[in-house]
Amino acid sequence: MVASTSNGLKRVVIEPVTRVEGHGKVTLLLDEQNKVHQARLHIVEFRGFERFIQGRPFWEVPVLVQRLCGICPVSHHLAAAKAMDRIVGGEQLTPTAEKMRRLMHYGQFFQSHALHFFHLVSPDLLFGFDADVAIRNVIGVAAKYPDLAVQGVMMRKYGQEIILRTAGKKIHGTGAIPGGVNKNLSIAERDFLLKDAEQMLTWARGALKLAKDYTLAHLDELRDFGSFESNHLSLIGASGELDLYHGGLRAITATGEKIFDHVDYQRYLDYIAEEVRPWSYMKFPFIKSLGPERGWYRVGPLARLNTADRIDTPEAEAARQEFMAVTQGKPNNISMAYHWARMIELLHSMEKIHALLHDRDLQGTDLVVRGPRREETVGLIEAPRGTLFHHYVVNKDDQIVRANLIVSTTNNNEPMNRAVQKVAQDHLSGRQLTEGLLNRIEVAIRAYDPCLSCATHALGRMPLEVELLAADGTRLDRRSRG
């Protein structure tokens, strides 16, 4: 849709934009020479989960909130379960409970990263941003690179098999409960998962090589593609290592200086605030000490590799060192490097899965703990897309009376907007609109892997219709897709 604004600019609307958490659109303001004056990513759906879980008993929450998403329900399940652990005084989990949850979590990372890379990203990397839209999708990948397509499907299936055996269901499981888990891993389940573990490690190495080789081969082009300096935030382990399940909060600047470190996430409100802007239902988080103008930050695979001092699995750590060498050990602010970082995490997750499957604690029978009751709690976890905050208040009748969720995509709201703005200015401004140019906006958004349950239905494409009108209303150009 195209319309004129009060200041004489043309407003071009790309709607819907898929692969964000909820429904979204992009708006561009262009002058008569098609110069971009403004580009924004809008989230136009009101989520409402914080409201309609109010009044529900706290023990239902780990199951309820994962209905936010059909792609990463495990992340919400575990974040809420970690929060409810504190309500029942059970945050010091038994070894069996913690390792079962970690296995579930790494299975989620493995399947989610594989889905995003092979199904949604690989068409752009394999065929190019300007390739014929008829082949630049997962069906085109399957036709030209059948082995890769099979690997993507089988890797996602393997991750889902782990989720099934730890959560009870592949989607919207019930495995994590306040204070622990409701099952262990049987010997038969362990052996079933072990039989394909070596193959998954091999495929994970191959996916990492593909992402690394692409990034290095196109480094000159990608350095500036939707890129900018930013702060970075994530959980880190006690010794500064990458920890996707638990740890303290660390935030660093674009050059690597620590803003805060090893912060107990129960106190996240002392450090993080959210700004509301009238053109989006999604808030804009920022670091309080820096303010909204300078305090926004990135989360997710790129941020996690930038904030971590090391990775505690050998192959992923070697890959991290290669990754950081590109920027001489300083934080990597290349937006398209998210894909390389994501595949390092894919390999790390499989290394963790392989080790856990040999851990006898998974067959333990001590599953649940209880302790002093609390009424307010925060659960934090690193979801595949970034740091995920769950904050709840529970009354004496065990009912949720207040909830605040800052999902990973919300944390990346400002960076995604900046990526859209930069790509629009660098590649669309002053040019005739083409499908390939429009796709560059999608490529920038897709780097962040924003979450949308129905993203797998899009076959790697976003349905778009863009019209370009002159100041007198005459249509100069029109492009549609999907």
LUMVO-228793 format. One line per 2 residues: number of its first residue (from 1); their letters; for each residue x, y, z of C-alpha. Coordinates in steps of 0.05 Angstrom, whole numbers. Example, Ala and Ser with C-alpha at 12.3 -4.5 7.8 and 13.67 -1.06 7.14 Angstrom:
// LUMVO-228793
1) as) 246:-90:156; 273:-21:143 $
END
This chain:
// LUMVO-228793
1) mv) 0:0:0; 24:70:-17 $
3) as) -4:136:8; 18:209:13 $
5) ts) 34:240:80; 21:310:105 $
7) ng) 93:330:93; 92:308:20 $
9) lk) 129:242:30; 105:176:1 $
11) rv) 89:122:52; 103:52:26 $
13) vi) 75:-5:69; 101:-76:65 $
15) ep) 49:-119:100; 51:-172:126 $
17) vt) 123:-184:145; 131:-255:169 $
19) rv) 181:-288:217; 171:-239:273 $
21) eg) 137:-256:339; 67:-236:320 $
23) hg) 43:-199:259; 87:-144:231 $
25) kv) 96:-95:175; 150:-48:148 $
27) tl) 136:24:129; 181:66:85 $
29) ll) 176:142:76; 203:163:8 $
31) de) 210:231:-25; 197:244:-99 $
33) qn) 267:218:-116; 252:154:-77 $
35) kv) 303:173:-24; 287:137:42 $
37) hq) 272:185:99; 247:133:149 $
39) ar) 241:58:153; 207:23:211 $
41) lh) 189:-48:231; 121:-47:265 $
43) iv) 93:-103:309; 19:-94:302 $
45) ef) -9:-152:342; -26:-146:416 $
47) rg) 0:-208:450; -37:-202:517 $
49) fe) -8:-263:552; 11:-222:613 $
51) rf) -62:-206:623; -100:-269:610 $
53) iq) -56:-314:654; -75:-271:713 $
55) gr) -118:-310:761; -90:-377:739 $
57) pf) -55:-422:790; 20:-415:786 $
59) we) 33:-488:771; -5:-482:705 $
61) vp) 40:-426:679; 97:-468:650 $
63) vl) 46:-503:606; 3:-442:591 $
65) vq) 57:-392:569; 89:-438:518 $
67) rl) 26:-427:476; 60:-361:458 $
69) cg) 97:-400:404; 96:-465:366 $
71) ic) 169:-459:345; 203:-446:412 $
73) pv) 153:-469:465; 208:-503:505 $
75) sh) 241:-435:518; 178:-407:549 $
77) hl) 164:-473:585; 233:-472:618 $
79) aa) 235:-397:633; 168:-403:669 $
81) ak) 188:-467:704; 251:-433:729 $
83) am) 209:-376:756; 160:-424:790 $
85) dr) 219:-462:821; 229:-401:865 $
87) iv) 155:-397:883; 159:-467:914 $
89) gg) 230:-456:940; 258:-508:893 $
91) eq) 309:-470:852; 366:-516:875 $
93) lt) 345:-572:829; 368:-644:837 $
95) pt) 422:-666:787; 371:-708:749 $
97) ae) 321:-650:743; 373:-599:720 $
99) km) 405:-645:669; 337:-667:641 $
101) rr) 319:-594:632; 386:-578:600 $
103) lm) 378:-637:553; 309:-611:534 $
105) hy) 337:-542:524; 395:-564:480 $
107) gq) 347:-606:439; 305:-543:429 $
109) ff) 366:-503:407; 388:-557:359 $
111) qs) 320:-563:324; 306:-488:324 $
113) ha) 374:-468:296; 370:-523:243 $
115) lh) 300:-502:223; 320:-429:215 $
117) ff) 385:-442:178; 364:-496:129 $
119) hl) 292:-477:116; 291:-401:122 $
121) vs) 361:-375:111; 397:-424:64 $
123) pd) 358:-402:2; 388:-333:7 $
125) ll) 458:-359:20; 457:-413:-33 $
127) fg) 421:-376:-90; 435:-303:-74 $
129) fd) 391:-245:-53; 371:-230:-125 $
131) ad) 357:-302:-147; 291:-319:-181 $
133) va) 238:-322:-126; 212:-387:-156 $
135) ir) 275:-423:-133; 296:-380:-74 $
137) nv) 258:-422:-23; 263:-488:14 $
139) ig) 232:-525:-46; 287:-497:-90 $
141) va) 339:-520:-39; 310:-589:-39 $
143) ak) 313:-592:-115; 384:-568:-124 $
145) yp) 415:-589:-57; 376:-650:-36 $
147) dl) 428:-674:14; 425:-608:51 $
149) av) 350:-608:52; 348:-678:81 $
151) qg) 400:-658:134; 357:-599:155 $
153) vm) 295:-642:162; 331:-697:200 $
155) mr) 367:-650:247; 303:-616:266 $
157) ky) 270:-684:275; 326:-705:321 $
159) gq) 318:-644:365; 244:-656:369 $
161) ei) 256:-729:389; 297:-702:448 $
163) il) 241:-655:467; 191:-712:463 $
165) rt) 231:-755:511; 245:-700:561 $
167) ag) 180:-659:557; 131:-714:540 $
169) kk) 109:-681:475; 146:-651:416 $
171) ih) 105:-587:422; 76:-558:486 $
173) gt) 102:-612:533; 96:-617:608 $
175) ga) 164:-644:629; 186:-585:673 $
177) ip) 145:-573:736; 156:-525:795 $
179) gg) 216:-552:832; 238:-603:781 $
181) vn) 214:-650:727; 161:-704:722 $
183) kn) 203:-758:688; 274:-782:677 $
185) ls) 306:-811:615; 300:-886:609 $
187) ia) 356:-930:583; 315:-946:521 $
189) er) 304:-871:508; 377:-857:518 $
191) df) 398:-911:470; 348:-888:418 $
193) ll) 378:-818:420; 450:-841:421 $
195) kd) 445:-882:357; 441:-819:314 $
197) ae) 484:-773:357; 548:-781:317 $
199) qm) 512:-767:252; 482:-704:281 $
201) lt) 551:-681:303; 577:-692:232 $
203) wa) 520:-653:202; 528:-597:253 $
205) rg) 601:-590:233; 580:-586:160 $
207) al) 527:-532:174; 578:-492:213 $
209) kl) 627:-496:155; 574:-474:106 $
211) ak) 557:-412:148; 630:-395:162 $
213) dy) 652:-403:89; 595:-361:64 $
215) tl) 609:-305:114; 683:-303:100 $
217) ah) 673:-307:24; 625:-247:26 $
219) ld) 657:-210:84; 670:-145:47 $
221) el) 597:-142:25; 568:-164:92 $
223) rd) 609:-119:138; 562:-61:123 $
225) fg) 498:-98:105; 448:-77:159 $
227) sf) 506:-72:208; 520:-21:262 $
229) es) 555:-17:329; 513:-37:389 $
231) nh) 513:-61:460; 504:-136:472 $
233) ls) 470:-173:529; 464:-246:551 $
235) li) 469:-295:608; 539:-320:623 $
237) ga) 563:-375:669; 600:-366:734 $
239) sg) 668:-364:700; 645:-323:640 $
241) el) 630:-383:596; 571:-389:549 $
243) dl) 512:-418:588; 446:-424:552 $
245) yh) 406:-448:613; 429:-408:673 $
247) gg) 477:-354:697; 484:-280:710 $
249) lr) 470:-222:664; 528:-190:627 $
251) ai) 523:-129:582; 580:-101:541 $
253) ta) 590:-42:494; 604:-46:420 $
255) tg) 678:-45:435; 676:-97:491 $
257) ek) 675:-55:555; 631:-85:609 $
259) if) 569:-45:627; 549:-93:682 $
261) dh) 571:-164:697; 546:-226:734 $
263) vd) 482:-191:754; 431:-234:790 $
265) yq) 372:-233:742; 323:-229:800 $
267) ry) 345:-156:800; 338:-144:725 $
269) ld) 291:-85:736; 349:-48:768 $
271) yi) 385:-51:701; 334:-59:645 $
273) ae) 275:-14:628; 225:-15:570 $
275) ev) 205:44:526; 137:48:492 $
277) rp) 130:80:423; 63:96:392 $
279) ws) 75:59:326; 87:-11:354 $
281) ym) 56:-57:405; 126:-85:419 $
283) kf) 166:-48:471; 237:-24:464 $
285) pf) 282:-48:522; 344:-10:542 $
287) ik) 398:-8:595; 378:42:648 $
289) sl) 447:70:662; 454:89:588 $
291) gp) 383:113:575; 338:96:515 $
293) er) 381:133:464; 445:95:477 $
295) gw) 423:36:520; 390:-9:469 $
297) yr) 425:-75:457; 426:-139:416 $
299) vg) 412:-209:442; 417:-278:410 $
301) pl) 474:-319:380; 516:-258:359 $
303) ar) 509:-225:427; 523:-289:464 $
305) ln) 589:-301:428; 608:-229:440 $
307) ta) 594:-230:514; 622:-299:531 $
309) dr) 695:-309:549; 695:-380:524 $
311) id) 651:-440:506; 658:-502:549 $
313) tp) 655:-553:492; 719:-562:451 $
315) ea) 695:-558:379; 649:-499:391 $
317) ea) 704:-463:429; 753:-472:371 $
319) ar) 699:-445:324; 687:-386:371 $
321) qe) 760:-368:368; 758:-369:292 $
323) fm) 695:-325:294; 726:-274:341 $
325) av) 791:-272:300; 752:-237:244 $
327) tq) 746:-176:290; 813:-186:325 $
329) gk) 779:-208:389; 733:-148:393 $
331) pn) 657:-155:391; 631:-173:323 $
333) ni) 577:-123:301; 564:-152:232 $
335) sm) 490:-168:230; 496:-224:179 $
337) ay) 547:-257:225; 487:-280:266 $
339) hw) 483:-341:219; 555:-362:233 $
341) ar) 545:-352:307; 481:-391:305 $
343) mi) 515:-451:274; 570:-449:327 $
345) el) 514:-455:378; 483:-512:338 $
347) lh) 549:-550:344; 555:-532:418 $
349) sm) 485:-557:431; 500:-624:398 $
351) ek) 565:-630:437; 525:-619:501 $
353) ih) 472:-668:481; 524:-721:465 $
355) al) 557:-712:534; 491:-711:572 $
357) lh) 467:-776:540; 526:-811:573 $
359) dr) 509:-781:641; 478:-831:688 $
361) dl) 443:-776:728; 391:-775:673 $
363) qg) 366:-842:699; 360:-816:770 $
365) td) 294:-819:808; 301:-758:853 $
367) lv) 262:-709:810; 230:-654:853 $
369) vr) 252:-608:911; 213:-559:955 $
371) gp) 234:-503:1001; 211:-436:1029 $
373) rr) 151:-406:993; 159:-340:955 $
375) ee) 109:-293:922; 152:-257:869 $
377) tv) 199:-290:820; 239:-281:757 $
379) gl) 259:-336:709; 311:-323:656 $
381) ie) 337:-367:601; 374:-360:535 $
383) ap) 324:-378:481; 350:-393:411 $
385) rg) 333:-321:391; 361:-289:454 $
387) tl) 352:-273:527; 281:-288:552 $
389) fh) 253:-255:615; 193:-283:654 $
391) hy) 171:-243:716; 112:-263:760 $
393) vv) 77:-244:825; 35:-298:859 $
395) nk) -15:-285:916; -27:-327:977 $
397) dd) -82:-364:940; -30:-389:890 $
399) qi) -58:-345:834; -17:-304:785 $
401) vr) -32:-230:799; 20:-198:755 $
403) an) 65:-220:698; 116:-187:653 $
405) li) 149:-223:595; 206:-193:554 $
407) vs) 214:-242:496; 278:-248:456 $
409) tt) 250:-213:395; 229:-154:439 $
411) nn) 300:-146:463; 321:-143:389 $
413) ne) 267:-93:370; 311:-32:363 $
415) pm) 368:-69:328; 319:-98:277 $
417) nr) 291:-29:264; 361:-2:254 $
419) av) 377:-59:207; 315:-45:165 $
421) qk) 332:29:164; 404:17:142 $
423) va) 387:-33:88; 331:12:61 $
425) qd) 378:72:58; 437:34:28 $
427) hl) 400:-9:-22; 330:19:-36 $
429) sg) 340:94:-31; 334:129:-98 $
431) rq) 324:65:-137; 268:31:-175 $
433) lt) 236:-21:-130; 251:-93:-149 $
435) eg) 237:-159:-116; 310:-170:-101 $
437) ll) 316:-102:-68; 255:-115:-25 $
439) nr) 284:-183:-6; 344:-147:24 $
441) ie) 298:-119:78; 274:-190:92 $
443) va) 346:-215:95; 364:-163:147 $
445) ir) 304:-181:190; 315:-256:181 $
447) ay) 386:-251:208; 355:-241:277 $
449) dp) 310:-302:270; 249:-265:297 $
451) cl) 199:-317:320; 132:-331:287 $
453) sc) 95:-397:295; 73:-400:223 $
455) at) 141:-382:192; 150:-452:164 $
457) ha) 89:-441:119; 123:-385:81 $
459) lg) 172:-429:42; 227:-378:55 $
461) rm) 187:-320:25; 147:-262:53 $
463) pl) 83:-243:15; 93:-171:-4 $
465) ev) 58:-119:-47; 91:-51:-55 $
467) el) 67:7:-98; 107:70:-112 $
469) la) 65:132:-127; 84:201:-151 $
471) ad) 63:262:-111; 1:270:-155 $
473) gt) -21:198:-141; 2:168:-207 $
475) rl) 28:98:-198; 101:95:-219 $
477) dr) 117:24:-201; 86:-38:-169 $
479) rs) 116:-103:-146; 80:-161:-113 $
481) rg) 100:-229:-88; 69:-287:-53 $
END
